[in-house]
Amino acid sequence: MPLPFAAGLYKKAWLKNYALMLAGLLIDIDHLLADPIYDAERCSIGFHPLHTPLPVILYVMLLVHPKTRALGIGLCLHILLDGIDCLV
């Protein structure tokens, strides 16, 4: 998902911004704290520490400043996709 956003929003520096958006995947490191690490029936939102409301508010705040926007987009996309996964 980040590639179309990076290519569409950041024509000149798309590769750097794509990398920043991909960095949003790093919040899944908190899955290592769970037992079992992966459970297909578990919803990440609200369960894992970096998928709780306070961090999500911080991810949304990253969208405000242009220098942090690409990372914020990546993190918000991650949370959005995890949320969709919870519904399906």
C-alpha positions in Angstrom: 0.0 0.0 0.0 2.7 2.6 0.7 4.1 2.5 -2.8 1.1 4.2 -4.6 1.0 6.8 -1.8 4.7 7.5 -2.1 4.7 7.6 -5.9 1.6 9.8 -6.0 2.3 12.2 -3.2 6.1 12.5 -3.5 7.1 12.6 -7.2 10.7 13.8 -6.7 11.6 12.0 -3.5 9.3 9.0 -3.7 11.9 6.4 -2.8 12.9 8.1 0.5 9.3 8.6 1.4 8.4 5.1 0.4 11.2 3.9 2.8 9.7 6.1 5.6 6.3 4.7 5.0 7.6 1.1 5.0 9.1 1.9 8.4 5.5 1.9 9.7 5.8 -1.9 9.6 8.3 -1.7 12.5 5.5 -1.2 15.0 4.8 -4.9 14.6 7.8 -5.5 16.8 5.4 -5.4 19.7 4.0 -8.7 18.5 7.1 -10.3 20.0 5.6 -9.5 23.5 2.5 -11.6 22.9 2.1 -15.3 23.5 1.7 -16.7 21.0 3.5 -14.2 18.8 0.9 -14.7 16.0 -2.7 -15.6 16.5 -4.9 -15.4 13.4 -8.0 -14.9 15.6 -6.5 -12.0 17.6 -7.1 -8.4 16.7 -3.9 -6.3 16.9 -5.8 -3.1 17.6 -6.0 -2.5 21.3 -4.1 -5.7 22.1 -0.4 -4.9 21.2 1.1 -1.9 23.0 1.9 0.1 19.7 -1.6 -0.6 18.4 -3.4 1.1 21.3 -5.2 4.5 21.2 -2.4 6.7 22.6 0.3 5.6 20.0 -2.3 5.9 17.3 -3.0 9.5 18.3 0.7 10.1 18.0 0.8 8.5 14.5 -2.0 10.8 13.4 -0.2 13.8 14.8 2.8 12.9 12.6 0.6 13.8 9.6 0.6 17.5 10.6 4.3 18.3 9.9 5.7 17.9 6.4 8.9 16.3 7.7 7.1 13.6 9.6 4.2 13.1 7.2 5.5 10.2 5.2 6.2 8.2 8.4 2.8 9.2 9.7 1.1 8.0 6.5 2.9 4.6 6.8 1.9 4.2 10.5 -1.7 5.2 9.9 -1.9 2.9 6.8 -0.6 0.1 9.0 -3.2 0.7 11.7 -6.0 1.1 9.1 -5.0 -2.2 7.5 -4.8 -3.9 10.9 -8.3 -2.5 11.7 -9.7 -3.9 8.4 -8.1 -7.2 9.3 -10.0 -7.2 12.6 -13.3 -6.7 10.8 -12.7 -9.5 8.3 
